[in-house]
Amino acid sequence: MRIARFTTGEDPLFGVVTGEVDENGIPDDDCVIVGLHGDPLHVGLHLSNKEYPLSEVRLLSPVIPRSKVIGIGRNYAAHAAEMGGDVPDEPLMFIKPNTSVIGPNDPVFYPHQSSEVHYEGELAVVISRPCRDIPAERFADVVQGYTVGNDVTARDLQRKDGQFTRAKGFDSFCPLGPWIETEIDPTDLAVKTYVNGDLKQDGRTSDMIFKVPELIAYVSSVMTLLPGDVILTGTPEGVGPVQVDDEIEIFVEGIGNLTNKVKQRD
């Protein structure tokens, strides 16, 4: 099931996307969104009698985290190597504020403080209920589904600061979308990033050092996770810079495509 958050020009709505999406993540022209009564994270899945052509709505970030986005650093060995770091013994966590979240086709704003902004395409996990100390074998009990994420990073500020908060926390630095896929196995999915149509990242989630069950167990042993919280699971090798007016497209197999253009921040 694909759960979307969208607008027809008025208040945001939730719905279930029906129809076919091809192997490249492109939905058919006849795809529609069947409306839901309220936020399914809080009221459950209750279909309305309203339908909206997918081509006539604007997709929003499928979730606005209630409290936080948790990023995982250096979770692919090849990416750790390209960044000049070792593979961590435990998941390397950082926090992105929920104000960094944007949706499909929203602009990523290039901040004046940076001259080296990078893309990082990732699989993102959406948490379904409050949870703490979840055993790895029960991870699926607290997952609503999966979406596509871009952990945008001001790499020069990351090096300068020696930590991640400013570099990864700017408004618009966490695109999510296009929807939440609730019925997918996250163990071996293709993760690809294109910049202006050129393939830059080409990895698989099977190459993650710490898999989704381990990440949920580890993060929830440190902090309580709330409905709508998002865990970004790390990025494959191939990260690199983008410039103003570049278009970033991230594809995760079985979910779809997330596209955003880079704009100069006012």
C-alpha positions, -999 to 999 in steps of 0.1 A, spaced: 0 0 0 13 35 -9 2 62 15 5 97 2 1 132 17 -11 157 -8 -29 189 -15 -54 200 -42 -46 236 -33 -63 236 1 -54 219 34 -32 188 32 -49 154 29 -39 118 31 -47 90 7 -38 57 -8 -23 57 -42 -38 31 -65 -27 20 -100 6 7 -114 41 21 -109 67 8 -133 101 -6 -124 116 29 -128 92 43 -102 70 61 -128 33 59 -120 8 52 -148 -13 81 -161 -45 65 -146 -32 64 -110 -56 79 -85 -54 87 -48 -83 74 -27 -88 98 2 -84 89 39 -102 103 69 -74 120 88 -38 110 94 -35 72 93 -7 74 120 -33 87 144 -67 75 133 -59 44 113 -67 36 77 -103 47 70 -110 52 33 -133 80 21 -155 80 -10 -133 107 -27 -108 100 -54 -82 124 -69 -62 118 -101 -26 116 -91 -17 139 -120 -39 167 -106 -26 169 -71 6 181 -55 24 155 -35 38 167 -1 63 150 22 44 118 31 51 125 68 60 155 90 80 139 119 64 147 152 98 152 168 128 142 148 147 126 119 175 103 129 203 100 104 228 72 103 263 80 91 288 58 73 264 28 71 279 16 38 316 5 38 323 21 4 308 54 15 328 53 47 360 48 26 352 76 2 347 100 32 381 89 46 366 73 77 365 38 92 334 17 94 319 24 129 316 -3 155 281 9 163 256 29 143 267 66 140 236 86 148 228 123 143 196 143 143 180 164 116 152 188 128 117 182 115 119 218 99 144 203 74 117 181 59 103 190 24 84 170 -2 87 160 -38 95 188 -62 100 213 -33 133 233 -37 164 224 -18 177 258 -8 215 264 -11 225 283 21 248 313 19 270 298 46 281 269 24 299 265 -9 298 226 -10 263 211 -7 261 173 -13 232 149 -21 229 116 -2 202 93 -15 188 69 11 161 45 22 140 61 50 120 42 76 88 57 90 79 48 126 43 39 134 39 41 171 56 53 203 83 27 211 115 22 232 139 -7 235 125 -26 205 142 -60 199 156 -63 164 133 -94 158 103 -72 165 113 -42 143 83 -46 119 59 -40 148 68 -3 149 73 4 111 46 21 92 65 18 60 94 31 39 100 61 17 128 78 -2 151 103 16 178 127 7 202 136 35 214 169 21 246 180 37 268 211 36 300 192 35 323 221 41 304 230 72 305 194 84 343 195 82 346 229 97 323 222 127 335 187 134 299 175 139 267 173 119 241 196 134 245 227 112 257 209 81 226 187 80 200 208 97 192 237 73 156 241 62 149 220 31 178 196 38 156 165 42 135 158 12 111 128 17 87 111 -7 69 105 -29 48 83 -6 51 57 21 53 21 9 39 -2 36 45 -36 20 81 -40 11 111 -60 22 139 -35 29 168 -60 28 179 -58 -8 166 -27 -27 184 -6 -53 192 29 -42 202 53 -71 208 90 -73 209 110 -105 220 147 -109 206 163 -140 200 128 -154 235 115 -147 238 84 -125 259 93 -94 250 66 -68 241 30 -75 239 9 -43 218 -17 -26 204 -18 9 219 -53 13 253 -35 15 243 -17 47 265 -25 76 237 -22 101 204 -34 87 170 -19 94 161 -42 123 195 -34 140 190 3 135 156 4 150 168 -16 180 198 6 185 181 40 181 151 29 203 176 18 230 188 55 232 156 75 226 119 70 225 106 70 189 73 86 182 47 81 154 60 97 122 97 98 133 120 90 104 152 70 104 175 77 74 194 44 69 226 58 54 238 65 18 259 44 -7 291 56 -22 290 83 -48 280 113 -29 290 146 -44 283 183 -49 253 200 -65 249 236 -77 220 260 -79 195 249 -106 207 212 -105 180 186 -103 184 157 -79 164 125 -85 166 96 -60 152 62 -68 146 34 -43 134 1 -58 99 -8 -49 90 27 -37 96 53 -65 114 85 -73 120 117 -53 129 147 -73 140 182 -61 158 211 -77 184 232 -60 176 269 -56 196 298 -40 184 306 -6 172 342 -3 
